Each structure stands twice: as C-alpha cells, then as structure tokens.
Amino acid sequence: MSVAQDRFLECYAAIATATGRMLAAARAADWQALDEGERECNDWIARIERLGDPDLVLDATGRRARMDILRRVLRDDAAIRELLQPWLGQVDRCLAGAPPAARRPGAAP
C-alpha cells in the first residue's frame, strides 16, 4: 500500500472509531460525548477532503477496505438515529408548541 492510501484509510478508520463512540454515547444518553464525536468526525472528514479524491489514490484493496469501513459507519449512524428518534419526536412536539396532553399519545391532561 502507498503512504497516501494508508493516510486515507487511517482517516476512514478514525471516523469509524468515532462513530462507535458516538453510538455508545447515544446508548448512555451522554449528549455531550455524542456532540464531541460528531465534531471529531467532521474534523476527520475535513482531513479526507484535504487529501483529495480517494478514488484516484485507493487501489482495489483500498477501495474494498474503505467500503467496509463506510458500511460500519453507516450501521452505527442508523443505530444512533434509531436511538434518537423518540427524543427527536419529543423535541419536535415541544418546538411545535403542542399542549402537554398532546405531547404524549394517550397521556392524561
């Protein structure tokens, strides 16, 4: 593998590590850690962008490795979103100004 390819894959692996920590934070309802993980991912994405086009650098093995990592990142992201859905629904209802009884289906006034 080339040095440039290694750099790309290291960045993708770091994103996967960060999203794994984000998933653990979401499971623990640690919103500060979740936010920190998101910022870390954004930093790694910016590094990848500065490296250039991965398709011009990665060979077939590198492209497969990148796709494996991205699948893991997407699985973590989907799990995080699933955990956040009930919470996001509560926020949406609060922002919409729904009266308290309307905020939870079946809740007593």
trRosetta pair geometry for C-beta under 8 A, 3 or more apart (Angstrom, degrees):
i j d omega theta_ij theta_ji phi_ij phi_ji
1 5 4.8 -122 -173 86 95 128
1 6 5.5 113 126 -58 122 87
1 9 7.8 -38 -171 10 149 142
1 59 7.6 -141 -117 25 70 118
1 61 7.4 -107 -86 89 100 125
1 62 6.7 122 -130 -71 109 109
2 5 4.5 97 56 6 82 102
2 6 6.9 -141 96 -5 45 86
2 57 7.1 -122 72 -174 131 90
3 6 5.6 -53 -151 35 33 115
3 7 6.5 37 151 -23 65 102
4 7 5.7 -50 -152 30 33 114
4 8 6.7 34 151 -18 64 102
4 51 7.1 144 -162 -171 87 110
4 57 4.7 -112 127 -153 119 130
5 8 5.8 -52 -153 34 35 112
5 9 6.3 26 155 -12 67 109
5 57 5.5 -176 -78 147 68 97
5 58 5.6 118 -127 -105 98 56
5 59 6.7 -20 -105 5 150 85
5 62 4.7 -95 -159 -100 118 149
6 9 5.9 -61 -145 43 30 106
6 10 6.1 34 155 -24 66 107
7 10 5.7 -54 -147 34 28 113
7 11 6.6 29 155 -19 62 104
7 51 6.0 177 117 -119 121 139
8 11 5.9 -61 -157 34 30 110
8 12 6.5 24 152 -14 67 106
8 48 6.6 75 -136 -129 72 88
8 51 5.9 179 -83 126 81 158
8 54 5.0 124 -149 -119 144 104
8 57 6.0 149 -28 93 144 134
8 58 6.2 -102 87 -66 156 101
8 62 7.0 62 79 -177 127 124
8 66 7.1 -30 138 -87 113 120
9 12 5.6 -51 -144 39 37 110
9 13 6.1 39 154 -21 67 105
9 58 7.9 116 -55 -108 94 109
9 62 6.2 -114 -59 -145 118 89
9 65 5.6 2 -124 117 124 133
9 66 6.6 -110 -101 -73 77 78
9 69 7.5 161 -151 -23 72 152
10 13 5.7 -54 -145 38 30 112
10 14 6.4 33 153 -23 63 104
11 14 5.7 -53 -149 33 31 113
11 15 6.7 34 151 -20 63 100
11 44 5.2 156 -167 -172 83 94
11 47 5.2 -157 -120 97 130 117
11 48 4.8 166 130 -70 150 89
11 51 7.1 -147 -8 -11 155 145
12 15 5.6 -50 -154 31 36 113
12 16 6.6 36 149 -18 65 103
12 44 8.0 149 -79 158 23 124
12 48 7.2 76 -61 -92 73 132
12 65 7.8 129 81 127 143 88
12 66 5.5 -144 -89 -128 174 75
12 69 4.4 93 145 109 114 155
12 70 7.0 -57 -159 -55 120 76
12 73 7.9 -101 -171 -35 80 136
13 16 5.5 -52 -151 36 36 113
13 17 6.4 39 150 -21 66 102
13 69 6.0 -95 -80 -122 54 138
14 17 5.5 -49 -147 35 35 113
14 18 6.3 36 152 -19 65 105
14 40 7.9 -121 154 158 100 104
14 44 4.9 -170 96 -113 114 141
15 18 5.6 -56 -149 38 32 111
15 19 6.3 27 155 -17 67 105
15 41 5.4 75 -137 -133 84 82
15 44 4.8 -163 -68 101 85 146
15 45 7.0 78 -96 -59 129 75
15 69 7.4 91 67 157 101 116
15 73 5.8 2 126 -102 106 136
16 19 5.9 -53 -143 38 31 106
16 20 6.4 37 153 -23 62 103
16 69 5.0 -108 -48 -163 136 90
16 72 5.0 37 -139 96 120 123
16 73 5.2 -100 -96 -66 72 87
16 76 7.5 144 -150 0 62 144
17 20 5.7 -53 -153 32 31 115
17 21 6.7 28 150 -15 63 103
18 21 5.7 -54 -152 37 35 109
18 22 6.3 39 148 -23 66 104
18 37 4.9 154 178 -159 87 85
18 40 4.5 -161 -128 102 138 121
18 41 5.0 -173 107 -66 142 80
18 44 6.8 -168 2 -1 146 141
19 22 5.1 -46 -145 34 39 118
19 23 6.5 46 153 -23 65 98
19 37 7.0 128 -93 166 31 122
19 41 6.5 65 -61 -87 83 129
19 72 7.6 144 77 126 128 82
19 73 5.0 117 18 -136 162 72
19 76 4.0 119 142 98 110 148
19 77 6.3 -49 -154 -54 132 75
19 80 7.6 -107 -166 -27 87 136
20 23 5.8 -49 -152 31 32 112
20 24 6.7 31 150 -14 62 103
20 72 7.9 -17 -63 156 99 111
20 76 5.9 -98 -77 -108 47 146
21 24 5.6 -53 -150 38 36 112
21 25 6.2 39 150 -21 67 105
21 33 6.9 -113 154 166 98 108
21 37 5.1 -171 93 -102 101 128
22 25 5.5 -53 -147 37 33 113
22 26 6.3 34 153 -21 66 103
22 33 7.6 -178 -111 130 47 82
22 34 5.4 81 -150 -135 79 66
22 37 3.6 -169 -74 114 92 154
22 38 6.7 93 -111 -53 134 67
22 41 7.6 -15 -39 -34 142 127
22 76 6.8 95 69 157 102 120
22 80 5.9 -10 129 -93 105 143
23 26 5.7 -50 -146 34 32 111
23 27 6.4 33 153 -19 63 104
23 76 4.7 -106 -48 -155 128 93
23 79 5.4 33 -132 92 119 122
23 80 5.5 -109 -98 -66 68 91
23 83 7.9 133 -149 2 66 144
24 27 5.7 -54 -149 36 32 113
24 28 6.3 17 155 -7 65 111
24 33 7.9 -58 92 127 86 138
25 28 5.8 -66 -146 47 30 102
25 30 4.3 -95 -155 71 80 101
25 31 7.6 138 157 -81 108 16
25 33 3.7 -153 -119 98 132 111
25 34 4.3 -172 114 -61 128 72
25 37 6.2 -169 15 -8 145 136
26 29 7.4 30 -172 -79 33 34
26 30 7.8 -85 -52 46 21 69
26 34 5.5 85 -66 -98 74 127
26 79 7.7 149 77 121 140 83
26 80 4.7 160 -24 -133 166 79
26 83 4.6 115 149 88 117 147
26 84 6.4 -71 -149 -52 123 92
27 83 6.4 -100 -79 -119 54 155
28 33 7.6 17 70 49 121 140
30 33 4.1 19 124 25 117 117
30 34 6.4 149 94 -21 67 86
31 34 5.3 -50 -145 36 37 117
31 35 6.3 40 155 -20 67 103
32 35 5.8 -54 -150 36 30 110
32 36 6.4 32 151 -19 64 106
33 36 5.5 -51 -145 37 34 114
33 37 6.3 38 154 -22 65 104
34 37 5.8 -55 -152 34 30 112
34 38 6.6 32 150 -21 63 103
34 80 7.6 142 -142 -150 116 123
35 38 5.6 -51 -150 32 34 113
35 39 6.6 34 152 -17 65 102
36 39 5.7 -53 -151 36 34 111
36 40 6.4 36 149 -21 66 105
37 40 5.4 -51 -147 35 34 114
37 41 6.4 38 153 -21 66 101
38 41 5.7 -49 -150 33 33 112
38 42 6.6 34 151 -19 63 103
39 42 5.6 -53 -151 35 34 114
39 43 6.6 38 150 -22 65 102
40 43 5.6 -51 -153 32 34 113
40 44 6.6 29 152 -15 66 103
41 44 5.8 -57 -150 38 34 108
41 45 6.2 36 152 -21 68 105
42 45 5.6 -51 -145 35 32 113
42 46 6.4 37 154 -21 64 102
43 46 5.7 -53 -153 33 31 112
43 47 6.7 34 148 -20 63 102
44 47 5.4 -49 -153 32 38 115
44 48 6.6 40 149 -20 66 100
45 48 5.6 -50 -152 33 36 112
45 49 6.5 37 149 -20 65 103
46 49 5.6 -52 -150 35 34 114
46 50 6.5 35 152 -19 65 104
47 50 5.7 -55 -151 35 33 111
47 51 6.6 37 150 -25 65 103
48 51 5.6 -53 -154 29 35 114
48 54 7.0 -23 -170 -51 104 115
51 54 7.4 46 101 -74 118 75
51 57 7.5 -56 149 -4 109 161
52 56 6.5 -61 135 55 117 124
52 57 6.8 110 84 -31 111 123
53 56 4.4 68 87 4 106 109
53 57 7.2 154 92 -6 60 91
54 57 5.7 -73 -148 47 42 102
54 58 5.1 23 167 -14 85 117
54 62 7.8 -148 178 139 99 117
54 63 7.9 137 138 -98 105 72
54 66 6.4 120 156 -107 147 162
55 58 6.6 -47 -111 41 26 100
55 63 7.5 50 -116 -99 64 114
57 62 7.4 -86 114 122 76 159
58 62 3.4 -144 -154 107 89 122
58 63 4.7 129 127 -58 126 70
58 65 8.0 -145 -152 50 124 97
58 66 6.1 -39 -123 -17 164 135
59 62 5.0 94 45 13 61 106
59 63 7.1 -118 102 -7 29 90
60 63 5.8 -52 -145 35 30 111
60 64 6.5 30 155 -18 63 104
61 64 5.8 -54 -152 35 31 110
61 65 6.4 31 151 -18 65 106
62 65 5.5 -53 -146 37 33 112
62 66 6.3 36 153 -21 66 103
63 66 5.6 -50 -146 35 32 113
63 67 6.4 31 154 -18 64 105
64 67 5.8 -55 -148 37 31 110
64 68 6.4 34 152 -20 65 104
65 68 5.7 -52 -150 34 32 113
65 69 6.5 30 153 -17 64 106
66 69 5.8 -58 -151 38 32 110
66 70 6.2 29 154 -18 67 109
67 70 5.6 -53 -141 39 32 110
67 71 6.4 39 156 -24 64 101
68 71 5.8 -51 -151 31 29 113
68 72 6.8 29 151 -17 61 104
69 72 5.7 -57 -157 35 35 112
69 73 6.4 35 148 -19 68 105
70 73 5.4 -49 -146 36 38 115
70 74 6.2 38 154 -19 67 104
71 74 5.7 -55 -147 38 31 110
71 75 6.4 34 153 -21 64 103
72 75 5.7 -51 -148 33 32 112
72 76 6.5 31 153 -16 64 104
73 76 5.8 -56 -152 38 31 110
73 77 6.2 32 151 -21 65 108
74 77 5.4 -51 -143 37 33 115
74 78 6.3 36 156 -21 65 103
75 78 5.8 -53 -148 35 30 111
75 79 6.4 28 153 -17 63 107
76 79 5.7 -58 -149 38 31 110
76 80 6.3 34 152 -21 66 105
77 80 5.7 -52 -148 34 31 112
77 81 6.4 30 154 -17 65 105
78 81 5.8 -54 -147 37 31 111
78 82 6.3 35 152 -22 64 105
79 82 5.6 -51 -148 34 32 115
79 83 6.5 32 153 -17 64 104
80 83 5.8 -58 -153 37 32 110
80 84 6.2 19 154 -12 67 113
81 84 5.7 -63 -142 44 31 106
81 85 6.6 55 155 -51 64 89
82 85 6.0 -28 -153 -7 30 117
83 87 7.9 12 136 6 64 117
84 87 5.2 -69 -159 51 57 113
84 88 5.3 58 145 -28 88 106
85 88 5.7 -56 -140 37 28 110
85 89 6.4 32 159 -22 63 104
86 89 5.7 -53 -152 32 32 114
86 90 6.8 33 151 -19 64 102
87 90 5.7 -53 -155 32 34 111
87 91 6.6 33 149 -17 66 104
88 91 5.5 -52 -149 37 37 113
88 92 6.3 42 151 -23 67 103
89 92 5.6 -51 -147 34 32 114
89 93 6.5 30 155 -17 64 104
90 93 5.9 -55 -149 37 31 108
90 94 6.3 30 153 -18 65 107
90 103 7.1 50 -138 -179 71 106
91 94 5.7 -56 -147 38 32 111
91 95 6.1 28 156 -16 67 109
92 95 5.9 -58 -145 40 28 108
92 96 6.2 26 156 -20 64 110
93 96 5.7 -57 -145 37 30 111
93 98 4.6 -51 -173 29 86 134
93 102 7.3 -168 -162 114 117 84
93 103 4.7 128 138 -132 141 76
94 97 7.8 41 171 -67 33 29
94 98 7.4 -73 -78 37 24 88
94 103 7.1 41 -66 -123 66 124
98 102 4.3 -119 176 94 110 115
98 103 5.3 147 98 -75 118 69
99 102 5.0 81 59 13 76 107
99 103 7.4 -127 98 -27 39 86
100 103 5.6 -45 -154 7 36 119
100 107 7.5 -103 145 115 76 138
100 109 7.2 107 86 -149 99 57
101 104 7.9 -86 -169 48 31 72
101 107 5.7 -164 -147 92 53 97
101 108 7.1 -70 -122 136 97 22
101 109 4.1 -24 -79 -98 133 72
103 107 6.8 -16 67 34 75 152
104 107 3.7 78 76 -35 104 130
